[in-house]
Amino acid sequence: MPNLKIVICPGCGSEIPLDNRGCPDCGYTNSRAADGRLPTLAFLLEQPSYPEPGAMRLDDVCPAFLRALVLAAH
């Protein structure tokens, strides 16, 4: 079973602590969270996508994030 209860920064691909206020490496934050907290991969995968109401969007997702996502899913 893949471990998707981890946080990977969409901006730089770094794995960061669950308890975070955004990425300490590149400064990427979640504009939808008051404290900037980046969510777990499991949370991201449960969110609706456009055009559904409440769709979540990630700005400036880097290739390293996508690679880390694929590795976490294995």
RODO-2510 file (C-alpha; in nm, 4 decimals, decimal comma):
residues 74
     n   res          X          Y          Z
     1     m     0,0000     0,0000     0,0000
     2     p     0,1505     0,3371    -0,0950
     3     n     0,2158     0,5948     0,1745
     4     l     0,0138     0,8937     0,0631
     5     k    -0,0065     1,0484     0,4107
     6     i     0,3041     1,2515     0,3385
     7     v     0,3441     1,6111     0,2251
     8     i     0,5379     1,6848    -0,0919
     9     c     0,5804     2,0460    -0,1942
    10     p     0,4236     2,1114    -0,5372
    11     g     0,6718     2,3953    -0,5905
    12     c     1,0001     2,2080    -0,5476
    13     g     0,9209     1,8400    -0,4799
    14     s     1,0688     1,8328    -0,1281
    15     e     0,9082     1,6086     0,1313
    16     i     0,8157     1,8324     0,4234
    17     p     0,6705     1,7711     0,7716
    18     l     0,2981     1,7061     0,8144
    19     d     0,2889     2,0006     1,0552
    20     n     0,3939     2,2822     0,8226
    21     r     0,3133     2,6384     0,7236
    22     g     0,4253     2,5931     0,3663
    23     c     0,7530     2,4736     0,2234
    24     p     1,0637     2,5767     0,4185
    25     d     1,2784     2,5073     0,1103
    26     c     1,1113     2,7181    -0,1609
    27     g     0,8385     2,9134     0,0206
    28     y     0,5432     2,7541    -0,1642
    29     t     0,2214     2,7912     0,0375
    30     n    -0,1397     2,6807     0,0111
    31     s    -0,3399     2,9962    -0,0593
    32     r    -0,6619     2,8202     0,0470
    33     a    -0,5342     2,7547     0,4007
    34     a    -0,5159     3,0483     0,6418
    35     d    -0,1759     2,9322     0,7695
    36     g    -0,0377     2,8257     0,4281
    37     r    -0,0267     2,4593     0,5328
    38     l     0,0404     2,2164     0,2500
    39     p    -0,1839     1,9076     0,2666
    40     t    -0,0943     1,5409     0,2363
    41     l    -0,0993     1,3628    -0,0968
    42     a    -0,3976     1,1602     0,0285
    43     f    -0,5916     1,4825     0,0916
    44     l    -0,5008     1,6260    -0,2492
    45     l    -0,6168     1,3126    -0,4286
    46     e    -0,9566     1,3288    -0,2548
    47     q    -1,0301     1,6856    -0,3709
    48     p    -1,2612     1,7675    -0,6621
    49     s    -1,1160     1,8829    -0,9923
    50     y    -1,2323     2,1554    -1,2284
    51     p    -1,5138     2,2099    -1,3259
    52     e    -1,6616     2,0650    -1,0048
    53     p    -1,7571     2,3134    -0,7299
    54     g    -1,4795     2,3634    -0,4751
    55     a    -1,2156     2,2388    -0,7171
    56     m    -0,8615     2,2632    -0,5880
    57     r    -0,5854     2,4008    -0,8088
    58     l    -0,2120     2,3925    -0,7507
    59     d    -0,0186     2,6818    -0,9013
    60     d     0,3231     2,6237    -1,0567
    61     v     0,3503     2,2480    -0,9998
    62     c     0,7046     2,1377    -1,0798
    63     p     0,8192     1,8116    -1,2423
    64     a     0,9903     1,7092    -0,9155
    65     f     0,6471     1,7084    -0,7459
    66     l     0,5083     1,4789    -1,0138
    67     r     0,8085     1,2440    -0,9828
    68     a     0,7698     1,2344    -0,6038
    69     l     0,3983     1,1629    -0,6407
    70     v     0,4683     0,8686    -0,8699
    71     l     0,7355     0,7331    -0,6335
    72     a     0,5021     0,7645    -0,3338
    73     a     0,2362     0,5686    -0,5211
    74     h     0,4668     0,2676    -0,5706
***
